[in-house]
Structures are given as C-alpha cells and as structure tokens.
Amino acid sequence: MEQSGEPPTVRIATAADLDGMVRTLTSAFLRDPLWGPSFPDDAHRVEQMSAFWRLFATSALRYPWSFVTEECASLSIWLPPGGEDLTEDEARGYDAFLVDLVGAEAAHRIGVVSAQFEELRPTEPHYYLNFLATHDDHRGHGLGMALLRQNLDRVDALGAAAYLESTNPANNARYRRVGFEPRGAFTTATGHVVTTMWRSAR
C-alpha cells in the first residue's frame, strides 16, 4: 500500500533520536532474511541487535546524513563519499565488541558478511545508503520509500551517485522504481543472496 496524503516530515537525526532509531532498526531487521539469522540466540536477539544497531547509529550521527521521520517511525542512515561505518577507535574495538555481544561463532559469521559487503563496495564516489528501516508498527504505508525519495532529491541536487545493498529480495523492485539498478550480488555461507544496487548521478 502506498502512502497517501502529504509526504512525511523528514529531518536530520540528532543524538536525541538515538533510542528511537535503535528501536526502529531492531524492529525492522528482526526478521530480515540476512540480519535476523545473524543473531541466532532467540532469547537475547532483541537485546543483542539493539546493542549492535546502537553502535552503528551512534557513529553515523557524526555525519549530517542520517534522517528520521516523526517519532523515528522510519529512518535512513547514509555515509557520504569517503565516509566510514565506524570511527578509527570504534573500528579497533569492533571485533572484541562483537565477540562479547554474540559469541565467537556468530561474530565470525557477521564478520564474513561484512567483508563481503566491503569487497563489492564501489570505488567511485557515491552516497552509501547503509540502512533504511521502518518500524513494524508503521510498515505498509510507503513511509520508508517516501523518505528515500526525499533523500535521493538531496543526492541528486549534489550531482552524486548512490549505492546500497539489498538484503531482502522483496525490496529490489522498490529500489528499482526510484532509479537503482542491480550492480552485483554475493551469496552468504547460509545461501542467502544479497544484491548490490547503483543509482547513477542525475
């Protein structure tokens, strides 16, 4: 179902939005075909995912390229050209953080997938859509795609390209409708296919 009425109010996220962003990321990716199984401990999955997303959301706020709608119902986290997921200090402590969080076996699997992401990331300058998420309570109304369209208007105004990885094949057609085209793919150790997508500068 597409969103009706006025487009959502979108603003740059701040530290005050962090708790809401973590709730939305956790809700959105809990049953994602890639990220859900990456946290195999059913009893602690929500807690573990929340800590994982908090690290990345917190780090992303150093760039003015994280966006939220009202009540953080939907959010996007972008990295600008040359941007990195984590600061140097965060990256140095990441492996230990992950092992402490999920254990060595699950941490290894997440690390392998992360390396696959990194290997296929384009070298050409681009804005990288790291995460696009809508809370389960607000799904089905086109909110996430409306947010993405507004973000892409900003990218287009800069004459820049955009890139993402689609971890859920159900979303591929939606991304194509806003100008992304499949660029490549990789298969995880569990047989899940992740599609990389590129949107040329406008």
C-alpha positions, -999 to 999 in steps of 0.1 A, spaced: 0 0 0 14 34 -10 15 63 14 -14 87 9 -16 125 17 13 148 23 49 135 22 64 127 56 83 153 76 119 144 73 148 159 93 184 152 101 187 129 131 204 141 163 217 123 194 182 128 210 168 105 184 192 76 191 169 55 213 141 58 187 165 50 159 177 18 177 141 7 183 132 11 146 164 -6 134 158 -35 157 121 -39 148 128 -36 111 157 -61 109 145 -86 134 130 -108 107 153 -96 79 165 -127 59 201 -117 64 203 -99 97 178 -119 117 197 -152 115 229 -134 121 218 -132 158 209 -168 165 202 -166 202 164 -164 203 163 -154 240 187 -125 235 182 -115 199 164 -82 205 189 -71 232 219 -81 210 206 -64 179 198 -33 198 234 -30 210 247 -37 175 225 -11 159 233 14 186 270 13 178 264 20 141 237 46 146 257 65 171 288 65 149 267 76 118 255 107 136 289 123 131 278 129 95 247 150 87 234 122 66 211 103 90 174 111 86 142 104 106 105 109 101 82 118 130 88 96 161 116 78 142 89 57 125 112 54 95 149 63 92 178 62 68 215 62 75 238 73 47 276 76 45 289 105 24 317 99 -2 347 87 17 327 81 49 332 51 71 308 30 92 328 35 124 355 58 137 391 46 139 387 40 177 353 21 172 368 0 144 397 -10 166 374 -23 193 348 -37 170 359 -74 169 361 -76 207 327 -59 210 311 -83 186 325 -114 203 314 -101 237 279 -94 223 271 -126 203 300 -151 209 329 -161 187 309 -182 162 282 -157 154 308 -129 154 328 -147 128 297 -151 106 289 -114 108 325 -106 101 325 -127 69 293 -110 57 308 -76 65 339 -84 45 316 -94 15 299 -61 18 332 -42 18 346 -62 -11 318 -52 -35 315 -16 -24 323 6 -55 354 27 -56 336 55 -75 325 84 -53 289 78 -40 265 83 -12 260 50 5 226 40 19 239 19 48 204 13 64 168 21 55 143 10 82 107 14 91 93 2 124 70 -27 122 42 -6 136 44 17 106 51 -7 78 29 -10 47 22 27 41 51 36 18 68 57 46 103 43 40 102 48 3 89 83 7 118 90 30 142 75 4 128 97 -24 134 128 -3 169 116 4 176 110 -32 164 145 -41 193 157 -18 218 134 -35 206 145 -70 210 181 -60 246 174 -54 250 156 -88 261 124 -70 256 87 -74 241 64 -47 247 28 -37 230 3 -15 230 -34 -6 195 -51 -6 195 -78 20 158 -86 13 149 -96 -23 114 -83 -17 128 -48 -17 147 -50 -50 117 -39 -72 111 -9 -49 146 3 -52 145 -1 -90 114 21 -91 134 50 -76 163 46 -101 186 19 -86 198 -9 -108 214 -42 -98 252 -40 -100 263 -73 -85 255 -99 -59 270 -122 -34 259 -153 -16 264 -158 22 275 -190 38 239 -198 45 229 -194 9 213 -160 12 217 -137 -18 225 -100 -13 220 -77 -43 242 -46 -47 225 -17 -64 237 15 -80 220 47 -89 239 69 -113 242 107 -107 213 127 -121 
